[in-house]
Amino acid sequence: MPDSPADAEARRAVAPVICYPTDTLPPANLPLYRAARAEARKACEVTVPPRDGRTFRVPAGGFFRITSVDGPQVGDLNLWNALDLGERFFSGKTRALHGTHVSVGDRLWSSLPHLKPMATITEDTLGWYGIDAYGGGVHDVIGTRCDPYTHRLLAEDDYHRCCHSNLSRALAAETGLPVQEAEMHVHDVLNVFMCTGFTRDTGQYFMKASPVRPGDFIEFFAEMELVGALSACPGGDCSTTHSSDAAACYPLLVEVFETPAEALRAWEAPGANPYDRSHGM
């Protein structure tokens, strides 16, 4: 390790600067969304089995709710624009704008060149958790998703119930695409109910037992017509392991609610990003 410079402590003491101040972002109109939610009616529900994945569709202006039903369980969520699978959830930019963990009022943003809000979090029964003494929080956009490639690299065997594989199978079933083609649309996730952070000494990504209880839920307003895919992670509550059949796992419930048009008169769907894509040419 190189020798520290004489002013090392002064350099470490420099105050941080927020990379993306969000003061100019249009705020989420939670009163409008909640008024619309009061008028919304349940359209369908999907049960995601343990160690498996399922898809669901949400109309623009609708809501979807993810609930832990039988026991502590985390889920890996992917979202696509239902009219264009090329527009998908961008966890990295969502993290840069809102932080490592998201809750009420935060938005899930779409990939470049679109960069539009796809969904807004309107309710979260785990919003009380905050950041714990280990630096852990709930609903992270810092992890990716457990996958068979990393598992093969670290464990030297094949495991087909990783969240990446679950999402790939689910999207293939939804679209009719071959699973290898559907896999190319699977992307970094919102880790619903997962409790995670980074260790202070080594900077490693950690997980710990999720605080989720049966009946806890997170709910979203759909800013565009969405296809969603959710995997009930093979890690269960992620207290000890993932990518194996060792953990106790439980189903997750997805409910979709449709909002009558008259309740959305004051809402406007997000438009195209105004950047002209000239890139200086």
C-alpha positions as CSV (number, residue, x, y, z in Angstrom):
1,M,0.0,0.0,0.0
2,P,1.4,3.5,-0.9
3,D,2.4,5.8,1.9
4,S,-0.2,8.3,3.0
5,P,0.5,11.9,2.0
6,A,1.0,14.4,4.8
7,D,-2.5,15.9,4.2
8,A,-4.3,12.6,4.1
9,E,-6.7,13.4,6.9
10,A,-7.5,16.8,5.4
11,R,-8.3,15.1,2.0
12,R,-10.6,12.6,3.8
13,A,-12.3,15.4,5.6
14,V,-13.5,17.1,2.4
15,A,-17.3,17.4,2.5
16,P,-19.2,15.4,-0.1
17,V,-21.3,16.9,-2.8
18,I,-24.6,15.3,-4.0
19,C,-24.1,14.3,-7.6
20,Y,-27.6,14.7,-8.8
21,P,-29.6,17.3,-6.8
22,T,-33.3,16.6,-7.3
23,D,-34.7,20.0,-6.4
24,T,-35.7,20.6,-10.0
25,L,-37.4,17.2,-10.5
26,P,-41.2,17.5,-10.6
27,P,-42.3,16.1,-7.2
28,A,-44.5,13.1,-7.0
29,N,-48.1,14.3,-6.6
30,L,-49.0,11.9,-3.8
31,P,-52.3,13.6,-2.9
32,L,-53.4,13.1,-6.5
33,Y,-52.2,9.5,-6.6
34,R,-53.9,8.7,-3.3
35,A,-57.2,10.3,-4.4
36,A,-57.0,8.1,-7.6
37,R,-56.2,5.1,-5.5
38,A,-59.4,5.6,-3.5
39,E,-61.3,5.2,-6.8
40,A,-59.3,2.3,-8.2
41,R,-60.7,-1.2,-8.2
42,K,-58.9,-4.5,-8.2
43,A,-58.5,-6.0,-11.7
44,C,-56.5,-9.1,-11.1
45,E,-53.9,-10.8,-8.9
46,V,-50.9,-13.0,-9.4
47,T,-49.3,-15.3,-6.9
48,V,-45.6,-15.8,-7.4
49,P,-44.5,-19.2,-6.1
50,P,-41.4,-19.7,-4.0
51,R,-38.2,-19.9,-6.0
52,D,-40.1,-18.9,-9.2
53,G,-41.1,-15.9,-11.2
54,R,-44.3,-14.6,-12.7
55,T,-45.3,-11.6,-14.9
56,F,-48.2,-9.1,-14.6
57,R,-49.5,-6.2,-16.6
58,V,-50.6,-2.8,-15.2
59,P,-52.4,-0.1,-17.3
60,A,-51.1,3.4,-17.3
61,G,-52.6,5.2,-14.3
62,G,-53.2,2.0,-12.5
63,F,-51.6,0.6,-9.3
64,F,-49.8,-2.5,-8.3
65,R,-49.1,-3.9,-4.8
66,I,-46.6,-6.5,-3.8
67,T,-47.4,-8.2,-0.5
68,S,-45.6,-10.8,1.7
69,V,-48.3,-13.3,2.5
70,D,-47.2,-16.4,4.4
71,G,-43.7,-15.6,5.7
72,P,-40.7,-13.3,5.3
73,Q,-39.8,-13.2,1.6
74,V,-37.9,-10.9,-0.6
75,G,-38.6,-10.4,-4.3
76,D,-36.7,-9.2,-7.4
77,L,-38.7,-6.8,-9.6
78,N,-38.2,-6.0,-13.3
79,L,-40.3,-3.5,-15.2
80,W,-40.7,-2.8,-18.9
81,N,-42.7,-0.4,-21.0
82,A,-45.5,-2.7,-22.2
83,L,-45.3,-1.1,-25.7
84,D,-41.5,-1.3,-26.0
85,L,-39.4,-3.9,-24.1
86,G,-36.3,-1.7,-24.9
87,E,-37.5,0.8,-22.3
88,R,-36.9,-0.9,-19.0
89,F,-36.2,-0.1,-15.3
90,F,-32.8,1.7,-14.8
91,S,-31.8,0.8,-11.3
92,G,-28.5,2.7,-11.5
93,K,-30.0,6.0,-12.4
94,T,-32.8,5.4,-9.8
95,R,-30.1,4.9,-7.2
96,A,-28.2,8.0,-8.3
97,L,-31.3,10.1,-8.1
98,H,-33.0,8.7,-5.0
99,G,-30.4,6.9,-3.0
100,T,-29.5,3.2,-2.3
101,H,-32.9,2.4,-1.0
102,V,-36.3,3.7,-2.1
103,S,-39.6,4.3,-0.4
104,V,-42.7,6.6,-0.7
105,G,-42.4,9.4,-3.2
106,D,-39.4,7.9,-5.0
107,R,-39.7,6.9,-8.6
108,L,-38.4,4.0,-10.7
109,W,-36.8,5.5,-13.8
110,S,-36.4,4.0,-17.2
111,S,-33.3,3.3,-19.3
112,L,-31.6,5.7,-21.7
113,P,-32.5,7.4,-24.0
114,H,-36.0,7.5,-22.4
115,L,-35.2,8.3,-18.7
116,K,-38.8,8.7,-17.7
117,P,-40.6,7.7,-14.4
118,M,-42.1,4.3,-14.9
119,A,-43.7,3.9,-11.5
120,T,-43.9,6.0,-8.3
121,I,-44.0,4.4,-4.8
122,T,-47.2,5.5,-3.1
123,E,-47.3,3.2,0.0
124,D,-44.7,1.3,1.9
125,T,-45.4,-0.5,5.2
126,L,-41.7,-0.9,5.8
127,G,-41.1,2.8,5.6
128,W,-40.4,2.9,9.3
129,Y,-37.2,0.9,9.0
130,G,-34.9,3.7,7.8
131,I,-31.2,3.0,7.9
132,D,-30.0,0.7,10.7
133,A,-26.7,0.7,12.7
134,Y,-25.0,-1.5,10.1
135,G,-26.0,0.9,7.3
136,G,-28.7,-1.5,6.1
137,G,-32.0,-0.4,4.5
138,V,-35.0,-2.0,2.8
139,H,-36.0,-2.0,-0.9
140,D,-32.5,-1.6,-2.5
141,V,-31.4,-0.6,-5.9
142,I,-27.8,-1.4,-5.2
143,G,-27.8,-5.2,-5.7
144,T,-28.4,-6.9,-9.1
145,R,-30.2,-10.2,-8.8
146,C,-28.9,-13.6,-8.0
147,D,-27.9,-15.4,-11.2
148,P,-26.7,-18.8,-12.3
149,Y,-23.5,-17.4,-13.9
150,T,-22.2,-15.9,-10.6
151,H,-23.4,-19.0,-8.8
152,R,-21.4,-21.2,-11.2
153,L,-18.4,-19.0,-10.8
154,L,-18.4,-19.2,-7.0
155,A,-20.0,-22.6,-6.3
156,E,-19.0,-24.6,-9.4
157,D,-22.4,-26.1,-9.9
158,D,-25.6,-25.2,-11.8
159,Y,-28.6,-23.7,-10.0
160,H,-31.7,-22.8,-12.1
161,R,-33.9,-21.1,-9.6
162,C,-31.8,-17.9,-9.2
163,C,-33.9,-14.7,-9.7
164,H,-32.2,-14.1,-13.1
165,S,-33.4,-17.4,-14.3
166,N,-36.9,-17.0,-12.7
167,L,-37.3,-13.7,-14.4
168,S,-36.1,-15.1,-17.7
169,R,-38.6,-18.0,-17.7
170,A,-41.4,-15.7,-16.7
171,L,-40.7,-13.2,-19.5
172,A,-40.4,-16.0,-22.0
173,A,-43.8,-17.3,-20.9
174,E,-45.3,-13.8,-21.2
175,T,-43.9,-13.0,-24.6
176,G,-43.4,-16.3,-26.3
177,L,-39.7,-15.5,-26.8
178,P,-37.1,-18.3,-26.5
179,V,-35.8,-18.1,-22.9
180,Q,-32.3,-17.2,-24.1
181,E,-33.7,-14.2,-26.0
182,A,-36.0,-13.2,-23.1
183,E,-33.0,-13.3,-20.8
184,M,-31.4,-10.4,-22.7
185,H,-34.3,-8.2,-21.6
186,V,-33.8,-9.1,-17.9
187,H,-32.1,-6.3,-16.0
188,D,-31.0,-5.1,-12.6
189,V,-33.8,-5.1,-10.2
190,L,-35.5,-3.4,-7.3
191,N,-34.9,-5.8,-4.4
192,V,-38.3,-5.6,-2.8
193,F,-38.3,-6.1,1.0
194,M,-34.6,-7.0,0.9
195,C,-32.5,-5.5,3.7
196,T,-29.0,-4.7,2.4
197,G,-26.1,-2.3,2.6
198,F,-22.3,-2.0,2.3
199,T,-19.8,-3.0,5.0
200,R,-17.8,0.0,6.3
201,D,-14.5,-1.9,6.5
202,T,-14.4,-3.7,3.1
203,G,-17.2,-2.0,1.2
204,Q,-18.8,-5.3,0.4
205,Y,-22.5,-5.7,-0.4
206,F,-24.3,-7.4,2.5
207,M,-27.7,-8.8,3.2
208,K,-29.5,-9.5,6.5
209,A,-32.8,-10.8,7.6
210,S,-35.6,-8.8,6.0
211,P,-37.9,-7.1,8.6
212,V,-40.9,-8.0,6.3
213,R,-43.9,-9.6,8.0
214,P,-46.9,-11.3,6.5
215,G,-49.2,-8.5,5.3
216,D,-46.5,-5.9,4.7
217,F,-46.6,-4.4,1.2
218,I,-45.2,-1.8,-1.1
219,E,-47.5,-0.2,-3.7
220,F,-46.8,1.7,-6.9
221,F,-48.6,4.0,-9.3
222,A,-47.9,3.1,-12.9
223,E,-46.8,6.1,-14.9
224,M,-47.0,4.2,-18.1
225,E,-48.4,0.9,-19.3
226,L,-46.2,-1.7,-17.7
227,V,-45.2,-5.4,-17.9
228,G,-43.7,-6.4,-14.6
229,A,-41.9,-9.6,-13.6
230,L,-41.3,-10.6,-10.0
231,S,-39.2,-13.4,-8.6
232,A,-39.7,-14.8,-5.2
233,C,-36.0,-15.1,-4.3
234,P,-34.6,-18.5,-3.4
235,G,-32.9,-16.8,-0.4
236,G,-36.3,-16.4,1.4
237,D,-35.7,-13.5,3.8
238,C,-32.0,-13.5,2.8
239,S,-30.8,-13.9,6.4
240,T,-28.3,-16.6,5.6
241,T,-28.0,-17.6,1.9
242,H,-29.4,-17.2,-1.6
243,S,-29.1,-19.2,-4.8
244,S,-29.9,-22.5,-3.1
245,D,-32.8,-24.6,-1.8
246,A,-31.6,-24.2,1.8
247,A,-33.7,-21.2,2.9
248,A,-37.3,-21.2,3.8
249,C,-39.2,-19.5,1.0
250,Y,-42.7,-18.2,0.7
251,P,-45.0,-16.9,-2.1
252,L,-45.5,-13.2,-2.9
253,L,-48.8,-11.7,-4.0
254,V,-49.1,-9.1,-6.8
255,E,-52.4,-7.2,-7.0
256,V,-53.3,-4.9,-9.9
257,F,-55.8,-2.1,-9.6
258,E,-57.4,-0.1,-12.4
259,T,-58.3,3.6,-12.0
260,P,-61.3,5.1,-13.7
261,A,-60.4,7.8,-16.3
262,E,-62.3,10.5,-14.4
263,A,-60.0,10.0,-11.4
264,L,-57.0,10.8,-13.6
265,R,-58.1,14.0,-15.2
266,A,-55.3,16.0,-13.5
267,W,-52.6,13.4,-14.3
268,E,-50.4,13.5,-17.3
269,A,-48.3,10.6,-18.5
270,P,-44.6,11.4,-18.7
271,G,-43.4,12.6,-22.1
272,A,-40.3,11.9,-24.0
273,N,-37.0,13.0,-22.4
274,P,-36.3,16.5,-24.0
275,Y,-32.6,15.8,-24.8
276,D,-32.2,15.9,-28.6
277,R,-29.8,13.0,-28.8
278,S,-27.4,14.9,-31.0
279,H,-24.4,14.1,-28.7
280,G,-22.5,17.1,-29.9
281,M,-22.4,15.9,-33.6
